[in-house]
Amino acid sequence: QEVYLEERLGELDLRSDSDVPYVPPPTDSTPEILKRALSGLSARWKNWWIRGILTLAMISGFFLIIYLGSFMLMLLVLSIQVKCYHEIITIGYRVYHSYDLPWFRSLSWYFLLCVNYFFYGETVADYFATFVQRREQLQFLIRYHRFISFALYLIGFCMFVLSLVKKHYRLQFYMFAWTHVTLLITVTQSHLVIQNLFEGMIWFLVPISSVICNDITAYIFGFFFGRTPLIKLSPKKTWEGFIGGFFSTVVFGFIFSYFLAQHQYFVCPEEYNSETNRFVTECEPSELFQMKKYSLPPLLQAVLGWEAVNMYPFQMHSIALSTFASLIGPFGGFFASGFKRAFKIKDFADTIPGHGGIMDRFDCQYLMATFVHVYITSFIRGPNPSKLLKQLLVLQPEQQLNVYRTLKSHLLEKGILRPSLRG
Amino acid sequence: NLQESESENKLDGETASDSESKSEFGGSAPVPTSDDTPEVLNRALSNLSSRWKNWWVRGILTLAMITFFFIIIYLGPMVLMTIVMCVQIKCFHEIITIGYNVYHSYDLPWFRTLSWYFLLCVNYFFYGETVTDYFFTLVQREEPLRILSKYHRFISFALYLTGFCMFVLSLVKKHYRLQFYMFGWTHVTLLIVVTQSHLIIHNLFEGMIWFIVPISCVICNDIMAYMFGFFFGRTPLIKLSPKKTWEGFIGGFFATVLFGLLLSYVMSGYRCFTCPVEFNNDTNSFTVDCEPSELFQLQEYNIPLVLQSVVGWKTVRMYPFQIHSIALSTFASLIGPFGGFFASGFKRAFKIKDFANTIPGHGGIMDRFDCQYLMATFVNVYIASFIRGPNPSKLIQQFLTLRPDQQLHIFNTLKAHLADKGLLAGLEDA
């Protein structure tokens, strides 16, 4: 039977897509309550209602978590990441019939743990520098963080090599690669989402909402006006939906940022206050979130009749974010569609009734998180002060003294520091 | 890895039973490896039997590679960097070609172009970061370079995205699966090959000794383990590589540690090896000149009592770097071979004898470098964790770009920290 496995695998690789067997769909997990309530309607309307109800449920859940704060959001992102990872790995198992490979399930979860440990260790060290200073044990873990993470990863690597079994080499290498690519996609994205979150909740909310809005408005425009197909991969998408969705998302992003930018809760980075031992989101809002007067170009002046308008600078950035969400975000969706067709699956999983798996909801978000992060580091913020501080405190004493003297003379020169009185 | 190719010959029986090789490749033979041995060598060795001929070819090529290594070390950091770059490109090409052969996907639309494009993007990203760090003043001077470096991440991301969108647009109906496989294959290869080469360059910039000692230790372990295995080998080490033995493994370990100690001792005496490579703005060239750090200054160490009776000395003069070299050699001997086992498993999984046939008698470039995979990352992590701290001047540069209130906050925290430690006591306020 083992011989047949390898042989079948080899043939699997070479057959064209149409010959590949259809992977059986997961079971229907719609809750009983909904089923009974909707048993009267026809199948098509029933599907619509389920999707609608679940959409509202997800949006409410989203608002609830936002209310609970950044820390809960972080946990939510972490759980979503773990679930996405699980979904993709399970697909790999089904495709390769490799569920019984020795050790492989443990190894996949172990690698997930390692990579998360590495990324979250870096984040925690950076943002909670003051929190961490106090605790001695954490100090050690942070100083040698990279070394510890690398050692943990190496252990996993060596375990993989030792677990190679004669008739399953190819399968094992496939699953190894599958695991690593999945880690690359899910864990890095979730880590970047958390980093964006720490810049201020608005950097987390506006991008995600723009993608969701684009999804919904493109669908609505496509439903009412759709005529010209967009791409062969997703036959239901149309150019009318695409363009309509683009403009609606830009307008939505613009208005949504206007409302969010007024509240410190959304705009301020979360910081750890050492005196009160709590996480607070209070600060002096940066320039981005202070109203400014912009003079309209003459073209728009004639149209709108105003000479100047009061806007937050952040709203200009929101246009960039919405544009990306509408134009490039869908490519993430096409990628996922191609993936599902390639491996003959209808949905990633059946976690959310009517919608499919968590990955189905988040496929358009893939590239958004990276884009926002790159956007912030390139155009918005400079280097992170607490990271800088952490590095300063690690220097040798003489180096620290030298740096201290240089900084002092610089600050005095610029008048930021006033010369103190002796005594 | 000297043993690998030989073992493959002997184990044809074993590999064939894995599964019918015909069905794996749809009837065609596995990757053909033509005989690349230069005519000269062929004629000179035509008299000997084929087994000895193989030995001689390998031996001559080994010496040729080692000589080549010495020459490029002599030529300096810039040449070394270029060589690392070329090796990386060749390794990438070898692995991608294997992928094409495995999946018969050589004719996939756009895929060859896309693979090279992604290689270019990732290289651009990594080398851009390196250049910005090490050539800071040069970059600040030239206006186009300054803009490229300021928005470096954004530009790299945009380039990668273009490739991603091209991939999505190139998906063709009957080839979805193949295309996703090649996409995954390309990315994993990039992850392995490009990141490692980039870390090697980082190590190189710390000082050529951090480049030469690790690579030599891996090569030495290869050769020594083979020799000990040849003369004393009895107990097999791992089923993946039947020719490796515990005697070879342990003998190689001790020999490599000793070799590392000696090599470090010799190299630590020379500035050109121990000093970080720096770019001199005035002469517009690389200089390797500095005040040797503490690591490379002879120190007196007390020998533990156990060794004193054995060796007969009370103290010994050593470079601190030699202690670090023990760590490096240990890693090269104990964990490095796992990289080799990984590559052996990979070759068995895909039924190939060698990665390619670039070097006669030895196989492809990847065959030579498989044990080096993990070494470069280890050295880089080791340096970052135990050797160098952050660079003070770089920190000051970052400080100057912060907002005034952030600058004040950092300054005050630093001041409090120094006052705590009592370092500010003698300082006069300016």
Interface residues (C-beta under 8 A of the other chain):
Chain A: V3 E6 E7 G10 E11 D13 L14 S16 D17 S18 V20 R143 Y144 R146 F147 F150 L154 F157 C158 F160 V161 L162 L164 K166 K167 Y169 R170 Q172 F173 A177 W178 H180 V181 L184 I231 K232 L233 E284 I328 F331 F334 F335 G338 F339 R341 A342 F343 L367 T370 F371 V374 Y375 T377 S378 F379 G382 P383 P385 L388 L389 Q391 L392 L393 V394 L395 Q396 P397 Q399 Q400 L401 N402 V403 Y404 T406 L407 K408 S409 H410 L411 L412 K414 I416 L417 P419 S420 R422
Chain B: D18 S19 E20 S23 E24 F25 G26 V102 Y103 H104 K150 Y151 R153 F154 F157 L161 F164 C165 F167 V168 L169 L171 K173 K174 H175 Y176 R177 Q179 F180 Y181 G184 W185 H187 V188 L191 I238 K239 L240 I335 F338 F341 F342 G345 F346 R348 A349 F350 L374 T377 F378 V381 Y382 A384 S385 F386 G389 P390 P392 L395 I396 Q398 F399 L400 T401 L402 R403 P404 D405 Q406 Q407 L408 H409 I410 F411 T413 L414 K415 H417 L418 K421 L423 L427 D429 A430
